[in-house]
Amino acid sequence: MAERGKDDVEPLPRGGFRCRLCRVAVANKPSLEDHLRGKKHQRLENLRTVRQSQELRSVFVSGFRKGTPASELSDYFQTYGEVVNVVMDKEKGVYAIVELQNKEMLKKVLSEPQHNLGGQKLRVKPREKKDFKYNPPRKQGSARQEQLNPEKVAQKLCEADDVDAQMSVLVQLFEFSESERHLRDLLVTLFQEVFQEFFPGSVMIPFGSSVNGFDVSGCDLDLFLDLEKAKHFQASANGSSVPQDGASPKLALHSEDSILSDVDLASATVPEVLELVAAVLQKCVPGVHNVQAVLTARRPVVKFCHKESSLRGDISINNRLAVCNTRFLQLYTEADERVRPLVYTVRYWAKQQSLAGNPFGGGPLLTNYALTLLVLYFLQTCSPPVLPTVVHLREQSGDTEQAIVDGWDCSFPKDSAQCGPSRNKESLCSFLAEFFHVFEDYDFAGGVISLREGQLLSLPSFLSSEASSKFKTGSFNLQDPFELSHNVTANVNKKTALRFQLCCRSAAKYCRSLQYQRKSTKGKIWGLVRLFQPGNLEAEAPTDKELVINLPLTMCQGKDSHQLWFQKVCAGVMFVFEDVLKCSFSETQQGLGEEGASIAEPEAKSELLSSGFKRPLDNGDDSLSPLAKRPRNGPWLPIEKSVTWNCAVWHHVWLGRRRIRRQLDPIEKTNLLELEAKVSALISQQEGEARPAEPLLRFAVRAQFNAEDTSDEQNTHISLSFALDPEQAVAFKDFFHFLQNFLPQMLEQYLAAQIP
């Protein structure tokens, strides 16, 4: 670590480090080393060096007439040498900072006893030296946005009378003000007028958060440019057909001035039309800048920014499904008044827990749209249901409401009264607690959440349906209600999916407390306020219920039987711990009683942890053990539906792995299992080749084959349960979180390698 880097770092009381320069906290020393070598820290170090160099050759000047231009000051000091820059006081115009070429020139200026400019006596002195502080650029926005910081939100929520009132306050804080709604309407009208001139007959339609009932102050403005009538108008202007609706004689008078004379909308590609849209925005719409055509996105768009309001947005020309979806969400918000507060609360909670928020698209986090659908699905499946399924809505729609958009059935009634009143009268407080309870152990990877059917579809049966042809399954499967081949959460990785479950579990536990349900009489934080505190609910040590990793049947490759699949997974678990993570791993006879016995029981814990971590000597009689000894040249195969191992971890193999990977030769990165084994070996070497007297962690792992019905693949999985000494619970937490993502990934690689 560089000497200057040491000055930037301070240790934190509870472990970890903080970089004063970048205002970033890291968990451990390897992460700190990565940060200090990272682009952000290096950039700020260079910026600090430049600023300090500028300070050493700059002078502070005052005493000139107010309104004196910078050029006059520059001309005056150029008699001593070259002037690099002059920074004027913009607020009062009574002082300036003059940056000179070098320190020698600075000495000449300061050695002059008297300076005069325009008959005014100047006061010239060395520039004051200040500690460099990085102030991130602040986004321009309304004064109302400034009031929505977490501290102000918490203050407002604590003033409410109960949790239901808190959720209503949250909506009032974040929804559009009347002025913001009016501004957006004016912008849509402006865009409509401009594009009407270039694309006669076109219609600019807002969709998304601006109009679907879940608006948040400062959110993007999503626009759909409907060119269907413009196509008809162009065809009629060319004499190929009779003018249709929207192609009036008045529009025909402007046909020669329109952009339609340069492009054939019927044959032009989406990128070609979007390039024209970008040109119109850039050159013809007042106040619009930073125009960029993003043609590689799933739905190509033209992004823009409105300078006066700092409002960002995008325009698409092939997104009719999004317009239909917006009307659908509007219908649900009108169907029950509890929908909006619940959606706002869950979305803000997820943002505060760093589970959501992809402002520029992509990334492994949940989108607001995905969270909204998740809440709506919960309201479809609670008992009794609050919202009808999409299938039910389709049955309620009349003949005039039948609609096929891009090949998908988007039929639903326009009147929310068709949804009917709900018999469920639960409060918002109860709904939120139940939402977290439902999803704390949900099988997001083993099924597909369907708002259309209002149920979790079995993954094997779903994959055999037509909708699965382009559906990208992953760690979190949430089907769009209309575009059935689209997984709304395809971007979410295993780590985020597991963190979402963990946060739901912690939130569900908190919602059972009186601190959530009742307002504090002593002025303490309560209700939603503590729920929204980042990471606060995860600080506790994990419970036995949380120390389980489930491996779904979908991990199985080929047509292996359930028993053979279990044998291969057990062999893979041993391989990952022993060969990849370099842990001591041995099977034990304890805890193998009746099927279904839990390793989490205190008696089992003490037996497992006291039995040692070395394999007992073999007396040559395999009948003494229910487990066969692992052959040296082949996989170890259990003959039971459950097996237990003892494990000892000797080095911090879960820390700094990304940094070590980057240091390895790219040629060595062909086989993932071999690569990760080398990473573990290097970490062990860096911590000391000699094994310490005592391991860092001791715990037991139990693999158990679970199937309520072996013919039902959806409910078939292997559970890996971890038991440990309660004193190691907090220390084990980070390692377990690492295993939740790492272990399934390595097992998939191992199982794939076993296929001939």
Backbone hydrogen bonds, N-H to C=O, Kabsch-Sander energy under -0.5 kcal/mol:
donor,donor_aa,acceptor,acceptor_aa,energy
6,K,2,A,-1.9
7,D,3,E,-1.4
8,D,4,R,-0.9
9,V,5,G,-0.5
9,V,6,K,-1.1
10,E,18,R,-2.2
12,L,16,G,-2.1
15,G,12,L,-1.7
17,F,26,V,-2.2
18,R,10,E,-2.3
19,C,24,V,-3.2
20,R,8,D,-3.7
20,R,18,R,-0.7
23,R,19,C,-1.7
24,V,19,C,-1.2
26,V,17,F,-2.8
32,L,28,N,-1.8
33,E,29,K,-2.6
34,D,30,P,-2.2
35,H,31,S,-2.3
36,L,32,L,-2.7
37,R,33,E,-1.4
38,G,34,D,-0.5
38,G,35,H,-1.2
42,Q,38,G,-2.2
43,R,39,K,-2.6
44,L,40,K,-2.3
45,E,41,H,-2.5
46,N,42,Q,-2.3
47,L,43,R,-2.4
48,R,44,L,-2.7
49,T,45,E,-2.3
50,V,46,N,-2.3
51,R,47,L,-2.6
52,Q,48,R,-2.7
53,S,49,T,-2.1
54,Q,50,V,-2.3
55,E,51,R,-2.4
56,L,52,Q,-1.7
57,R,53,S,-0.6
57,R,54,Q,-1.0
58,S,55,E,-1.2
59,V,98,V,-2.2
60,F,125,K,-3.4
61,V,59,V,-0.5
61,V,96,A,-2.7
62,S,123,R,-1.7
63,G,94,V,-0.8
67,G,93,G,-0.7
68,T,65,R,-1.8
72,E,69,P,-0.8
73,L,69,P,-1.1
74,S,70,A,-2.4
75,D,71,S,-2.6
76,Y,72,E,-2.1
77,F,73,L,-2.3
78,Q,74,S,-1.3
79,T,76,Y,-1.3
80,Y,77,F,-1.8
84,V,82,E,-0.6
84,V,99,E,-1.9
85,N,99,E,-1.4
87,V,97,I,-2.8
88,M,86,V,-0.6
89,D,95,Y,-2.2
90,K,88,M,-0.9
93,G,89,D,-1.0
96,A,61,V,-2.3
97,I,87,V,-2.6
98,V,59,V,-2.4
98,V,96,A,-0.5
99,E,85,N,-3.0
99,E,97,I,-0.6
100,L,57,R,-2.8
100,L,98,V,-0.6
101,Q,82,E,-1.3
106,L,102,N,-1.4
107,K,103,K,-2.2
108,K,104,E,-1.7
109,V,105,M,-2.1
110,L,106,L,-2.5
111,S,107,K,-1.8
112,E,108,K,-0.8
112,E,109,V,-0.8
115,H,122,L,-0.6
117,L,120,Q,-2.6
120,Q,117,L,-1.5
122,L,115,H,-2.9
122,L,120,Q,-0.6
123,R,62,S,-2.9
124,V,122,L,-0.6
125,K,60,F,-1.9
127,R,58,S,-1.8
135,N,133,K,-0.7
145,Q,142,S,-0.5
146,E,142,S,-1.0
147,Q,143,A,-0.8
147,Q,144,R,-0.6
148,L,145,Q,-1.4
149,N,146,E,-0.7
153,V,149,N,-2.3
154,A,150,P,-2.6
155,Q,151,E,-2.1
156,K,152,K,-2.1
157,L,153,V,-2.4
158,C,154,A,-2.2
159,E,155,Q,-0.8
159,E,156,K,-0.6
160,A,157,L,-1.4
166,Q,162,D,-2.0
167,M,163,V,-2.3
168,S,164,D,-1.6
169,V,165,A,-2.4
170,L,166,Q,-2.1
171,V,167,M,-1.5
172,Q,168,S,-2.0
173,L,169,V,-2.2
174,F,170,L,-1.7
175,E,171,V,-2.6
181,R,177,S,-2.3
182,H,178,E,-2.3
183,L,179,S,-2.3
184,R,180,E,-2.1
185,D,181,R,-2.0
186,L,182,H,-2.1
187,L,183,L,-2.2
188,V,184,R,-2.4
189,T,185,D,-2.2
190,L,186,L,-2.5
191,F,187,L,-2.8
192,Q,188,V,-2.4
193,E,189,T,-2.3
194,V,190,L,-2.2
195,F,191,F,-2.7
196,Q,192,Q,-1.7
197,E,193,E,-1.0
197,E,194,V,-0.7
198,F,194,V,-1.1
199,F,195,F,-3.3
202,S,199,F,-2.4
203,V,226,D,-2.0
205,I,203,V,-0.7
205,I,224,F,-2.8
207,F,222,D,-2.2
210,S,207,F,-0.7
211,V,208,G,-1.7
212,N,208,G,-2.0
217,S,174,F,-3.0
219,C,216,V,-2.5
221,L,312,R,-2.4
222,D,207,F,-0.7
222,D,220,D,-0.7
223,L,314,D,-2.5
224,F,205,I,-2.8
225,L,223,L,-0.5
225,L,316,S,-2.9
226,D,203,V,-3.0
226,D,224,F,-0.9
227,L,225,L,-0.7
231,K,227,L,-2.1
232,H,228,E,-1.9
233,F,229,K,-2.7
234,Q,230,A,-2.4
235,A,231,K,-2.3
236,S,232,H,-2.4
237,A,233,F,-2.5
238,N,234,Q,-1.6
239,G,236,S,-1.1
240,S,235,A,-2.3
241,S,235,A,-0.7
247,A,244,Q,-2.3
248,S,246,G,-1.0
251,L,248,S,-0.5
252,A,248,S,-1.5
253,L,249,P,-1.2
254,H,251,L,-1.4
255,S,252,A,-1.5
257,D,254,H,-0.6
258,S,254,H,-1.1
259,I,198,F,-1.4
260,L,198,F,-0.6
261,S,258,S,-1.1
262,D,259,I,-1.9
263,V,259,I,-0.6
265,L,263,V,-0.8
267,S,264,D,-1.0
268,A,264,D,-2.1
273,V,269,T,-2.1
274,L,270,V,-2.6
275,E,271,P,-1.9
276,L,272,E,-1.3
277,V,273,V,-2.3
278,A,274,L,-2.6
279,A,275,E,-1.8
280,V,276,L,-2.3
281,L,277,V,-2.5
282,Q,278,A,-2.5
283,K,279,A,-2.1
284,C,280,V,-2.6
285,V,280,V,-0.6
285,V,281,L,-0.9
288,V,285,V,-1.5
289,H,305,C,-2.8
292,Q,303,K,-2.3
294,V,292,Q,-0.6
294,V,301,V,-3.0
295,L,293,A,-0.9
301,V,294,V,-1.8
302,V,315,I,-2.0
303,K,292,Q,-3.2
303,K,301,V,-0.5
304,F,313,G,-2.3
305,C,289,H,-2.0
306,H,311,L,-3.1
307,K,287,G,-3.5
307,K,305,C,-0.7
310,S,306,H,-1.8
311,L,306,H,-0.8
313,G,304,F,-2.0
314,D,221,L,-1.8
315,I,302,V,-2.0
316,S,223,L,-2.2
323,V,319,N,-1.2
324,C,320,R,-2.3
325,N,321,L,-2.7
326,T,322,A,-2.1
327,R,323,V,-1.7
328,F,324,C,-1.8
329,L,325,N,-2.4
330,Q,326,T,-2.1
331,L,327,R,-1.9
332,Y,328,F,-1.7
333,T,329,L,-2.3
334,E,330,Q,-1.9
335,A,331,L,-1.2
336,D,332,Y,-1.2
339,V,336,D,-1.5
342,L,338,R,-1.5
343,V,339,V,-2.2
344,Y,340,R,-2.7
345,T,341,P,-2.1
346,V,342,L,-2.3
347,R,343,V,-2.5
348,Y,344,Y,-2.2
349,W,345,T,-2.4
350,A,346,V,-2.4
351,K,347,R,-1.9
352,Q,348,Y,-2.3
353,Q,349,W,-1.6
354,S,351,K,-1.5
355,L,350,A,-3.1
356,A,350,A,-1.1
357,G,366,L,-1.6
361,G,358,N,-1.6
366,L,355,L,-2.6
371,L,367,T,-2.1
372,T,368,N,-2.3
373,L,369,Y,-2.3
374,L,370,A,-2.0
375,V,371,L,-2.0
376,L,372,T,-2.3
377,Y,373,L,-2.6
378,F,374,L,-1.9
379,L,375,V,-2.2
380,Q,376,L,-1.4
381,T,377,Y,-1.7
382,C,378,F,-1.3
386,V,379,L,-2.9
387,L,379,L,-1.5
390,V,451,L,-1.7
391,V,452,R,-2.0
393,L,389,T,-2.0
394,R,390,V,-2.4
395,E,391,V,-1.7
396,Q,392,H,-1.4
397,S,393,L,-1.0
397,S,394,R,-0.5
401,E,398,G,-1.0
402,Q,399,D,-1.0
405,V,403,A,-0.5
405,V,408,W,-2.6
406,D,404,I,-0.5
408,W,405,V,-2.2
410,C,403,A,-2.8
410,C,408,W,-0.7
412,F,401,E,-0.8
416,S,414,K,-0.5
418,Q,415,D,-1.7
419,C,416,S,-1.7
420,G,417,A,-1.0
425,K,423,R,-0.7
431,F,427,S,-2.3
432,L,428,L,-2.5
433,A,429,C,-1.6
434,E,430,S,-2.4
435,F,431,F,-2.4
436,F,432,L,-1.9
437,H,433,A,-1.8
438,V,434,E,-2.6
439,F,435,F,-1.7
440,E,436,F,-0.7
440,E,437,H,-0.5
442,Y,439,F,-0.6
444,F,442,Y,-1.6
447,G,443,D,-0.7
448,V,457,L,-2.1
449,I,477,N,-2.4
450,S,455,Q,-2.0
451,L,449,I,-0.5
451,L,479,Q,-0.5
454,G,450,S,-1.7
455,Q,450,S,-1.4
457,L,448,V,-3.1
457,L,455,Q,-0.7
459,L,446,G,-1.3
462,F,458,S,-2.5
463,L,459,L,-2.6
464,S,460,P,-0.6
465,S,462,F,-2.0
468,S,465,S,-0.9
469,S,466,E,-1.7
470,K,467,A,-0.6
473,T,471,F,-1.0
475,S,492,V,-0.7
477,N,444,F,-1.4
478,L,476,F,-0.6
479,Q,449,I,-2.5
480,D,483,E,-0.5
480,D,486,H,-2.1
484,L,482,F,-1.6
486,H,483,E,-2.1
487,N,485,S,-0.6
488,V,478,L,-2.7
488,V,486,H,-0.8
490,A,487,N,-1.6
492,V,489,T,-1.4
493,N,364,P,-0.6
497,A,493,N,-2.3
498,L,494,K,-2.6
499,R,495,K,-2.3
500,F,496,T,-2.5
501,Q,497,A,-1.8
502,L,498,L,-2.5
503,C,499,R,-2.8
504,C,500,F,-2.3
505,R,501,Q,-2.4
506,S,502,L,-2.4
507,A,503,C,-2.6
508,A,504,C,-2.7
509,K,505,R,-2.0
510,Y,506,S,-2.2
511,C,507,A,-2.5
512,R,508,A,-0.5
512,R,509,K,-1.0
513,S,510,Y,-2.1
516,Y,513,S,-0.7
517,Q,513,S,-1.4
518,R,514,L,-2.5
527,G,515,Q,-2.7
529,V,526,W,-1.7
531,L,527,G,-1.0
532,F,528,L,-2.0
533,Q,530,R,-0.9
536,N,533,Q,-1.4
537,L,533,Q,-0.5
538,E,535,G,-0.9
539,A,536,N,-0.8
546,E,543,T,-0.8
547,L,543,T,-1.0
547,L,544,D,-0.6
548,V,546,E,-1.6
549,I,720,L,-2.2
550,N,548,V,-0.5
551,L,718,I,-3.3
553,L,716,T,-1.2
555,M,552,P,-1.8
556,C,553,L,-2.1
560,D,557,Q,-0.6
565,W,561,S,-2.6
566,F,562,H,-2.2
567,Q,563,Q,-2.1
568,K,564,L,-2.2
569,V,565,W,-2.4
570,C,566,F,-2.3
571,A,567,Q,-2.1
572,G,568,K,-2.2
573,V,569,V,-2.5
574,M,570,C,-2.0
575,F,571,A,-2.0
576,V,572,G,-2.5
577,F,573,V,-2.2
578,E,574,M,-2.7
579,D,575,F,-1.9
580,V,575,F,-1.4
581,L,576,V,-2.4
583,C,577,F,-3.0
584,S,648,A,-2.3
585,F,583,C,-0.5
586,S,646,N,-2.2
588,T,644,T,-2.3
592,L,589,Q,-0.9
597,A,594,E,-2.0
601,E,598,S,-1.1
605,K,601,E,-2.3
606,S,602,P,-2.3
607,E,603,E,-2.0
608,L,604,A,-2.7
609,L,605,K,-2.6
610,S,606,S,-1.3
611,S,607,E,-0.7
611,S,608,L,-0.6
619,N,617,L,-0.5
622,D,620,G,-0.7
624,L,621,D,-1.6
625,S,622,D,-1.4
628,A,637,L,-0.5
634,G,631,P,-0.7
643,V,703,A,-2.3
644,T,588,T,-0.5
645,W,701,V,-2.9
646,N,586,S,-3.3
647,C,699,F,-2.8
648,A,584,S,-2.1
649,V,697,L,-2.3
650,W,648,A,-0.5
653,V,651,H,-2.4
655,L,652,H,-1.6
660,I,656,G,-1.8
661,R,657,R,-2.4
662,R,658,R,-1.8
663,Q,659,R,-1.0
663,Q,660,I,-0.7
664,L,660,I,-0.8
664,L,661,R,-0.9
668,E,665,D,-1.7
669,K,666,P,-1.5
670,T,667,I,-0.6
672,L,670,T,-0.6
675,L,671,N,-2.5
676,E,672,L,-2.6
677,A,673,L,-1.9
678,K,674,E,-2.1
679,V,675,L,-2.1
680,S,676,E,-2.2
681,A,677,A,-2.2
682,L,678,K,-2.4
683,I,679,V,-2.2
684,S,680,S,-2.2
685,Q,681,A,-2.2
686,Q,682,L,-2.4
687,E,683,I,-1.6
688,G,684,S,-0.6
688,G,685,Q,-0.9
696,L,649,V,-2.2
697,L,649,V,-1.5
699,F,647,C,-2.1
700,A,723,A,-2.9
701,V,645,W,-2.4
702,R,721,S,-2.7
703,A,643,V,-3.0
703,A,701,V,-0.5
704,Q,702,R,-0.5
704,Q,719,S,-2.1
705,F,641,K,-3.0
706,N,704,Q,-0.5
706,N,717,H,-2.9
708,E,715,N,-0.8
712,D,709,D,-2.5
713,E,711,S,-0.9
715,N,712,D,-1.0
716,T,713,E,-1.3
717,H,706,N,-2.3
717,H,715,N,-0.5
718,I,551,L,-2.3
719,S,704,Q,-2.3
720,L,549,I,-2.6
721,S,702,R,-2.7
721,S,719,S,-0.7
722,F,547,L,-2.3
723,A,700,A,-2.5
725,D,698,R,-0.6
728,Q,725,D,-2.3
729,A,726,P,-1.4
732,F,728,Q,-2.5
733,K,729,A,-0.9
733,K,730,V,-0.7
734,D,730,V,-0.6
735,F,731,A,-0.6
736,F,732,F,-2.6
737,H,733,K,-2.4
738,F,734,D,-1.9
739,L,735,F,-2.2
740,Q,736,F,-2.0
741,N,737,H,-0.7
741,N,738,F,-0.8
742,F,738,F,-2.5
743,L,739,L,-2.0
745,Q,741,N,-1.2
746,M,742,F,-2.5
747,L,743,L,-2.5
748,E,744,P,-2.1
749,Q,745,Q,-1.6
750,Y,746,M,-2.6
751,L,747,L,-3.0
752,A,748,E,-2.3
753,A,749,Q,-1.7
754,Q,750,Y,-0.8
754,Q,751,L,-0.7
755,I,751,L,-0.5
755,I,752,A,-0.9
